[in-house]
Amino acid sequence: MRIGHGYDVHATTDGDHVMLGGVRIDAPFGLRAHSDGDVALHALCDALLGAAALGDIGRHFPDTEPAWAGASGQKLLRRTVALVRDRGWVAVNADLTLIAERPRIGPHIDAMREGIAAELDLDRRAVNVKATTHEGIGGIGRGEGIAAHAVVLLEAR
């Protein structure tokens, strides 16, 4: 068994929605990113890659590569899961923490869990998503960005 941790953060920018955990959430801003800016799925990709000793998301999906421009977090996650499985690993569970002052994430957690569980081929009960604020501290606390942490446990197939 192996454990992996991932972290991602993106700054806010002009827009009308954010993608978090594969779910589109209306917001008075977007997230600045080369892909869709889904910090939850990007952190999850990093956790999976780290647990499998495959580097990080930037190594596999560099922001200098036009092919990844605007790519969905789900697409990156699917490819990451395939890389991890090719190495002989499968996810056992995943735990994600989203950190944002806004938008309200709570109403979307069940949809995120369902989508992530499907991508990892897990029962929904093996995926946890929680949200917290930064209590007004720092850039995230001022609403200048959104961050996410993810932890996964892998086992050999």
N, C-alpha and C positions, 0 to 999 in steps of 0.2 A: 504494500500500500504506500501511496505517496500523497502528500498534501501540497497544495499550491495556493499562493496568494496573488491577487492582482489589484491594481489601483489605476484609476484613470480620472482625469479632470479636463473639462473644456470650459472656455470662457463664453459668456453670453454675447449675442450679437443680434442684429435685426432679424426678425422672423415672426412667425405666428404659431410655432409649435416646437416641441422637442420630442425626440425619440428616446425612450427610456425602457430598457428591458424588452425591446421589440414592440413597444406600445406607443402609438402617436398620442401625445398629450397636448391639447391646446394651451398656449402660453403667449404672453405679450412679447416674446423674444424667441430666438433660436440659439443654437450652440455652434460656435465657430470650430470647424473641423474639416479635414480633407474628405472624410467619409460622412456618414450621417450623424456623427457625434454622440452615438448612444454609449454614454459612459458606463452604463451597467453591463452591457454585453462586451464592451472592450475590456473592462476589468475582468470579466469572466474568461474571456479568451486568454488574457495574460495569466490568470490563475491556472487554467488548463495547460497552457504551454510550459509554465514554470514547473508544475508537478511532473510533467513528462520530460523535463530537462531539454526543451526545444527552443529555448530563447524567449523572445517576447513578441508582442503583436507588431512592433515596428520592424522587426527582422522579416516577418512573413508577409506583412501588408504595408510596405513603406509609403509614407505620405509624399514621396517623390515619384511614385509610380502612378501615371494617369489611369491605369486600369482600376485603381481603387477609389478614384474620385467619386464621391457620392454613394459609395457602396453601403448597403444596409448592414447593420450590426448582425442581423440574422445570417447574411451571406458569409460574413467573417467568422461567425460562430460555427456555421456548418463546416466550413473548410478547416477550422481549428479542430473540431471534433474528429474529422476524418484524419488529420495529421496525428492526433493523439491515439486514435484507434489503430492506425498503421504501425505505431510503435508498441502496440499490444496492451493499451490501457483503456479502461472505461470509467466513466464517472460513477461514483457511489452516491454523492450528495453535493449540493452547492448552497452556499449561504452568501447573500449579497446585502450590502448596506449602501443606500443612496443618501447623499448629503446635499440638501438644497433648501433654500428659504422658500422658494416657489418654483414651479407650481405645486399644488397639493398632490402628493404622490399616493397617499393612502387609498383613494378610490380605485387605483389602477393596479394595485399589488396582485390581486387574484389573477388578472389577465397576464401579468408578467410571469407569475409562477407557472401558469399553464403553458405559455409559449416556451419558456426556458426548459421546463420538464420535457416537452415534446422534442426540442432540439437535442437534449442530452439523452433521450430515450430513457427517462426516469419517470417514476410515479411522482405526481405533484407533491406528495408528502415528503419527498426527498429534496425539495427545493424551497428555500426560504428567501424572502425579500422583505427588507424592512427599510424604513425611511426615518431620517432625523434631520434636524436643522443644525446650523452652525452657531446658533444663538446670537446672531448678529455680529460675530467676531470675524475679522479678516475679510478677504475678497468674497469668499463664498457666503459669508454672513451678510455682506452688503448686496448679495444677489448678482455678483459679477461672474458667477460660474456655478457649475454643478460637478460633484465628484462622486465616485463610487469605489467601494472595496468589494472584493469577492474572494471567497475561500472555497476550494473544492478538494474532495478526497477522491483519489483514483485507486483502482485495483487492477491487477493484471487480469487479462481475459483468459 
